[in-house]
Amino acid sequence: MAIVVTLDVMLAKRKMRSKELAERVGITVQNVSLLKSGKVKGVRFETLDKICEALECQPGDILSFEESD
């Protein structure tokens, strides 16, 4: 099982750059990049809340579950 991060898709839909999201959320551009690539093991709900607020989306718009074989 795996959680897939589709933050890059939502950023494209909102025509927002990673730098702008980082500034709005209060995290580094490097952390946004790690989130986009799915290389993080966790994310704080507070951070997720701020990302969703900045992108005007729901957590399910940027996170999904896919079963692995």
Secondary structure, DSSP 4 states (H G I P E B T S, - for coil): -EEEE-HHHHHHHTT--HHHHHHHHT--HHHHHHHHHT--S---HHHHHHHHHHHT--HHHHEEEE---
